[in-house]
Amino acid sequence: YGDSAHLNEAMAVLQHHDAVSGTSKQHVADDYARQLAAGWGPCEVLLSNALAKLSGSKESFSFCHFLNISVCPLSQTSAHFQVTIYNPLGRKVDWMVRLPVSEGLFLVKDPSNKTVLSKVVELPSSDNPELLFPASVPALGFSIYSVTQVPVWRPQARPPKPWPQKFG
Amino acid sequence: PSVLSIKNEYLQATFHPDTGFLRTIEVLDRKLVLPVSQAFFWYNASTGDKQSDQASGAYIFRPSREKPFPVSHWAQTHLVKTALVQEVHQKFSAWCSQVVRLYPGQRHLELEWTVGPIPVGDKWGKEIISRFDTPLKTLGSFYTDSNGREVLKRRRDYRPSWELNQTEPVAGNYYPVNSRIYITDGKTQLTVLTDRSQGGSSLRDGSLELMVHRRLLKDDARGVGEPLLESKSGVWVRGRHLVLLDTACDAAAGHRLLAEKELLAPQVVLAPGGGPSYHFG
């Protein structure tokens, strides 16, 4: 069971002007961060339950907290995963998804199983290449995109043996 | 050498061939071009002086002199151009870098800045700003929001409700910026959206600055009892400024919609996929 009470409590404590404006001692600021982080955990369970119910399938959802520094264990290690994008705005939005990945090519499909243009971009300021693809998300709703790594055929020293032809 | 630039259907940004700094922003479908030089500077934090022993600290911003120091006079640049994004990576110093990004279909420039750990080995506290300098004749005025709602007109060295005797030419002109700050000459408007609350000002006509990070060495004697120093080697911070150039009459629609999208940005959740059905049967 997830619940948002912990996060509610933390947000209530953080209405203090020291938390809002950063005028507390360092150890107090660290404790504010600790309370927020402790509140996130049960909330993620709550969100996972909601997404499972709304999307119709139970998943072990992964919330990548470090996307802003291009770190996300699931997208960096999995050859296949799905990306759920939730849009809290009351209008449809188009949005560029950026996810750190391992090397290679990826096939991205939108909710209607159509292939979406995607690019893996090498970045000079980061060790991890990033997969980019444009997503469209409905108002106050979500879209689920699937991402599959495409095996990259590397030219061997010898061309691969031709497949035995089956003559029909 | 050909000019370093990034472009989409609506915008083109060019960069100075010698310094690597942003140089112009052009709105292609409105034939609007504005020279915009953007770079990072730092104020030396005051530890008290002849005028007052007030130090810069958690409660107080008080630079020791009006003119900030440039973090660097040039940036190392690296260009990334693909069908889905064009970006210029700028490295100003070991502790200050930025990516200037342009996605297809968008009408704003995204500046993702990364600042810190701020070096204080020289025993100087530092307050880092990102500053945009343009030729706009703004006549001492600029605009900042209040919690993303009402935008207030600010006038340099002036207060609407009392006769101000300005004793702090920099800090006395800094205001809270919760979501946006802009400058205009009545025809053209440059707006910068923030992804968090920051201090901001326009200390010279056509100029606009936002404070992105601070690291200080002395307590400001207002009750915290320790300097704003962070533990160990200090933290580095990453954030984004979204820059919009528009005609003054069209600017509001642009920054209001984009600010909403920034505040209520889509959330991404990943999963391996192929999980069991949630519903019985």
Interface residues (C-beta under 8 A of the other chain):
Chain A: S21 G22 T23 S24 K25 Q26 L47 S48 L51 A52 K53 S55 G56 S57 K58 E59 S60 F61 S62 F63 C64 L67 N68 I69 C72 L74 S75 S78 H80 F81 Q82 V83 T84 I85 Y86 N87 P88 L89 V93 D94 W95 M96 V97 L99 L117 S118 K119 V121 E122 L123 P124 S125 L132 F133 P134 A135 V137 S146
Chain B: A58 Y59 H78 V80 T82 A83 L84 V85 H89 K91 S97 V99 Y103 P104 G105 T114 R222 G223 V224 G225 E226 L228 L229 E230 S231 R238 E260 K261 L264 A265 P266 Q267 V268 V269 L270 A271 P272 G273 G274 G275 P276 S277 Y278 H279
